[in-house]
Amino acid sequence: MITTVTLNASIDKAYHMEHEIVGGTVMRVARVANSAGGKGLNVARVARLCGSDVQATGLVGGFNGQYLEALAEADGIRSRFGHIAGETRSCVNILDPMFSSTEFLEPGPTVGVDEFDAYLAEFPSIIAESDVVTLSGSLPAGMDKDSYQKLVRLALDEGKRVILDSSGEELRLGLEAGPTMIKPNQDEIEALLGATATAQDDVVTQARSLREDGVEQVVISLGKDGALLACEEGCFRAIPPKVRVANTVGCGDSMVAAFAVAFERAMAPREALTYAIAVASAAAMSPNTGEYDPADRDAIMSHVEVRAID
């Protein structure tokens, strides 16, 4: 089983527009899609589409928190969230013909020290049946920057494989706990290491340096240009085929989900990278975040180019 952790969950509202946005006017929405959101919930939906048994956890509160749990259940995702006094946030993604995607992200509630401590105490029992744990997204206000570090250590102590998908200080401190995999994008790894990558060799050097710091597998997502994986077997670059893009929001989460599934199924790194790129590319073809057509994934897989890098 895969458990996904979302500490700053949200009600995600996708507004599908038939006309481009015009500022200062009243715009009518053609279609609305509400979903249990936050990066970890996106991971959970995609992992379930991949055929894995999934559990979602994290922190929720208020009426939005209750609604989020109901939306997750409607998606077939079982959940075991910790409950807080604050109200779970809402986030809006406007999809229109001119700008493609414009997101408005609320900051989220403030989490008390006692609330997170209570969640930490329950965490080992929450993940007891899981093989893989993913930790994704931002931290709510009130939480210490080392919160992911604490969760990574608890999961590793329970013998789980851990994927950490965060950025900034949360990622830097999380690395000290030695997660199994991290998945920064190029901007995030440059900020983490304080060095700009101007060529592929620079990206490879950055990935290898993080492996030397104790991370078993380092994935650097490169957007439409694919991803790079550094692992014990070497470095690999995956290049996806061109696809018809409908919505790129959550594609990184789809990649995390696919790698979690790959860990669960004991895929070799090269096979896992191919699979993850195919899933993320298929997700970009779907208008709905956290969804994809498995037929698209299967069609893409044979067209993903994977190169070994010396």
Secondary structure, DSSP 8 states (H G I E B T S, - for coil): -EEEEETT-EEEEEEE-SS---TTS----SEEEEEEESHHHHHHHHHHHTT--EEEEEEEEHHHHHHHHHHHHHTT-EE--EEESS--EEEEEEE-TTTS-EEEE----B--HHHHHHHHHHHHHHTTT-SEEEEES---BT--TTHHHHHHHHHHHTT-EEEEE--HHHHHHHHTT--SEE--BHHHHHHHHT----SHHHHHHHHHHHHHTT-SEEEEE-GGG-EEEEETTEEEEEE------S--TTHHHHHHHHHHHHHHTT--HHHHHHHHHHHHHHHHTSSSTT---HHHHHHHHTT-EEEEE-
